[in-house]
Every structure is written in C-alpha cells, then in structure tokens.
Amino acid sequence: MTQIAGTTDVYRIGTAGGVREDLEDVIWDLFAEESWALTNLSHISAEQPYHEWLTDVLTAATANRQIEGDDAAFTTQAAPTRLGNYCQISRKTFLISGTLEVSSKAGRTSELARMAMRNMRELKNEMEYALLRNQASSAGGSATARSSAGMESWMSTNEILATTTSSATTPGFSSGTVAAPTDGSTTGAFTEGSLKSALTASWSAGGMVSTILVGSSQKAAIDTFPGQATRFVNVERTSQASIVGAANVYVSSVGTHTVIMHRHIRATVALCIDPEYWAIAFLRNPFVETLAKTGDGEKRQMLAEYCLVSRNEAASAKVVACA
C-alpha cells in the first residue's frame, strides 16, 4: 500500500507546522557518586590552613624483670610525633540567566534549584575523591592551590606489595608534608594471602580494620577467593532461587571486615581501614553563597575548606597489586 496523493502528514507539517514535541517532564540523572569517607569519618574543626595533631605509640613489649631491692633507673621517654596536613579548598560555581529561571522547562521548575542540587553532589564527590586517593599534600602559593594528602598517600607503615612490585614506595609524612606514592613498573596478582598480610599488619600495630575499600577489579578478585564459592540460596518451591557469587563480608583471623566497592579507589589498590584513626578537619564547612549581581542572572558559589586527618596511619593498611 502507498499513501494517497495529497495526504497531509506529520512529515510535511513537522514542528514548524504546529506538531507539539513529545518531551518527558523528567530528567533521568545518572550520578556515579561516592561519599563513604564524608559519611563515616569523624568531622572536626581546623583553625588554620595547616592543621596539626600529635600521635604516640607504645614501646614494643619486652621481658620486664627486676632485681629485688634494686634502685630505680630511668629511661628517656619518647615524645609524641607531630603531624599535619594542608586544608584544601574545593569549589563549584554556576550562573543562571534570569530568563532561563522564569521560562517553562521540562523536568524541573527552577533551574537554580536543580543546579544547586547537582553542584553540591559534584562537590561532595570531588571531596571524597581527594580524601581517599593518592594525592600529595602541598602548601600551595599565590598561583598554586593547596592540597590535602589523601588516605592512600598516608599509608606508609603497612604497605603490602605484590612480589613484582618491589619498586613501589609510599614515603608518607616527612618534614611537614606527605608525598604521593610511587607505583612500581609491574604489579602482581591481588591474592587472599596479600590481604591477610595487610589485615595482620594493621592488627599487630594496634588497629582493628572494619572496612575494606576496593575498586571493581579487586572486588572481583575477593569474590573468587578459595573460601568464597558460588552458592544457591534455599527458597520455597514456589519462589525463585538466588545465586550468590559475591562476598560483602570477609572474616579473617583478626576480625570481621565489610568489603565495600568504591569508585574512587584506584584499580591497583585495596585500602584496609580502621575508621577510628581517621577524621576530616573543616576550616570552612561546605556552604553556598550568592555572589554579587552584575547582570541579568543569579550567581552561586559552593565551597569547602578541609583536610584529611591521619590520627595514626599504622592502624590501617593497603595492598598494592593488580587484579
């Protein structure tokens, strides 16, 4: 069959001829965001751009036997260690024209409100990225931004390397700053043995790891550890069975650890964390302010000034390896 000559159809009229658009009144957001550190770590206050704190550890235990009636002898006591991190400024800005704000829009009533929500979520996501990654600390300058050292960069004591990753180093804190880790030229496989070594090292130092943060590849490796076999969940005959092929909790000889996939953890790293020994210090808590009006539009700025506090990085550990 063919169309009869002279038929008026949608192709000839189109939108110019008055055919209304068919646009859903919703915006389907896909926000790949993370906020584990911002949600779970303690929030404290900073009073200067360079925030400092003190740490201390016990002397290793030895046999302590004394002679009866012996006079006391005194040893020089170790002073606490002074550490610090620079507060980093993270910012988001946006400008909405007055015309756009009052115009009829699909999926939202106020563009100002949508941009405020979107940018705040982006700001949190970028703060989370800085808190957990391998970023170094820096004092910055008149033309350079200050930076806060990330969690991966702090973990220098309990760094478990794959056998072919001997060239990788984590200098940690020295002379007021934290250097970024140096990756090895090659990496070995992420194994259950390397994870156990990291957990044991943390426990030996006095920590109690409760959370293991990994990317998708390291999570897949944990799911295939020998103790994790694919299982069927028993259900009633009238219900469908579920196949469980993943591990969300890992039980080791030193404790029970929740395994969490995190989009900002590097693919070659697994962070074994005792949250008690980490905090976020805010010189300025996240806030929104209206900037001076200079035209027909609304200006907004979102800003936070903060740093990661490593109360004692030896309480945590990390594994550096490929999946």
C-alpha positions, 0 to 999 in steps of 0.5 A: 500500500502507498499513501494517497496523493495529497495526504497531509502528514506529520512529515510535511507539517513537522514542528514548524507546522504546529506538531507539539514535541513529545518531551518527558517532564523528567530528567533521568540523572545518572550520578556515579557518586561516592561519599563513604569517607564524608559519611563515616569519618569523624568531622572536626574543626581546623583553625588554620590552613595547616592543621596539626595533631600529635600521635604516640605509640607504645614501646614494643613489649619486652621481658620486664624483670627486676632485681629485688631491692634494686634502685630505680633507673630511668629511661628517656621517654619518647615524645609524641610525633607531630603531624599535619596536613594542608586544608584544601579548598574545593569549589563549584560555581554556576550562573543562571540567566534570569530568563532561563529561571522564569521560562517553562522547562521540562523536568524541573521548575527552577533551574537554580534549584536543580543546579544547586542540587547537582553542584553540591553532589559534584562537590561532595564527590570531588571531596571524597575523591581527594580524601581517599586517593593518592594525592600529595599534600602541598602548601600551595602559593599565590598561583598554586592551590593547596592540597590535602594528602589523601588516605592512600598517600598516608599509608606508609607503615603497612604497605603490602606489595605484590612480589613484582612490585618491589619498586613501589614506595609510599614515603608518607609524612616527612618534614611537614608534608606527605608525598604521593606514592610511587607505583612500581613498573609491574604489579602482581596478582591481588591474592587472599594471602596479600590481604591477610598480610595487610589485615595482620599488619594493621592488627599487630600495630594496634588497629582493628580494620572494619572496612575494606575499600576496593575498586571493581577489579579487586572486588572481583578478585575477593569474590573468587577467593578459595573460601568464597564459592558460588552458592544457591540460596534455599527458597520455597518451591514456589519462589525463585532461587538466588545465586550468590557469587559475591562476598560483602563480608570477609572474616579473617583471623583478626576480625570481621571486615565489610568489603565495600566497592568504591569508585574512587579507589584506584584499580591497583589498590585495596585500602584496609581501614580502621575508621577510628584513626581517621577524621576530616578537619573543616576550616570552612564547612561546605556552604553556598553563597550568592555572589554579587549581581552584575547582570541579568542572572543569579550567581552561586558559589559552593565551597569547602575548606578541609583536610584529611586527618591521619590520627595514626596511619599504622592502624590501617593498611593497603595492598598494592597489586593488580587484579 
